[in-house]
Amino acid sequence: MKSFLSYLALLMIILPGCRKDDNPRIPDIIEVHLPFFQKDETTSLTISAQDPTTFSAKFSVDNFFKAGTPPKEMDIVIIRNDDLSSVKTIAENVTTFPTTIEITGQQLLDLFGQPIVLGDRFDISANITTQDNQTFPAFDPNGNAYGAGVATMPGAAPVLRYEAVCAFTAADYAGDFEVVTDEWADYAPGTVIPVTVIDENHLSFVYAADNAKPIIVEVDLATNETSVALQEYGDYAAFGIFGMTVESSDPASDNFVAPCEGILSVRLAHNDNAGGFYGNNLIVLKKVE
């Protein structure tokens, strides 16, 4: 304890005498504003891999920190698939915040000169110019322009991403589908049955039951997940049969649409109106080309 107290007293003597001028290698602190991006959710949130030209989005850019000296200007830039060697400019000399910016699929095609395919990622951020004309690039191959860890701060959004996905369009699901799998065993693999479009996010098909009624499938447009509310879909012998989606910890493994492949998949729990339970059974349908 005596030696510890001696060390503490020495530390208290040394610390007050420590100045920045004693170590010229300590850099000056430069204040750089962090951009804040936000998608307009009334416009495209993803890019359709089937038809990228339908992509039309709006997003806003603002300063994450409202206090302090604002930047002199921002240039809004974009990269494709993490390629820092090819940074393109969307908007130059942005000086008013927040500002709304539009971007389209055709603009992306023109900027990068390549077709857009499934899985392509487009990241948007800002090159910042400070009031004293220092420029900090968003996508710097030599390091993080905004400083390590800033993207993980609560509420921070210095980069915006749009990704090419298989977007669900209900009209693409109208017509004949081949049965790939039917664990309920109403249909043999290869049987062709119709799928009907109800509206932009509801489809239906029928099982080969007596007095068959359409099984209405809801598609989550944000996730491509399918679900079926409890409903009667027909009779077997003297019993009315009901079906509903089986919830899963991984809905994408059973309950989904895959628009690029024309797949409709749903796992249903089957019950009769007398209290009988007939298990959980997967049905997978694929659009006939």
Secondary structure, 3 states (H helix, E strand, C coil): CHHHHHHHHHHHHHHHHCCHHHCCCCCCCCCCCCEEEEECCCCCCCEECCCHHHCEEEEEEEECCCCCCCCCEEEEEEEECCCCCCCEEEEEEECCCCEEEEEEHHHHHHHHCCCCCCCCEEEEEEEEECCCCCEECCCCCCCCCCCCCHHHCCCCCCCEEEEEECCCCHHHHCEEEEEEEECCCCCCCCCEEEEEEEECCEEEECCCCECCCCEEEEECCCCCEEECCCEEEEEECCEEEEEEECCCCCHHHCCEEECCCCEEEEEEEEEECCCCEEEEEEEEEEECC
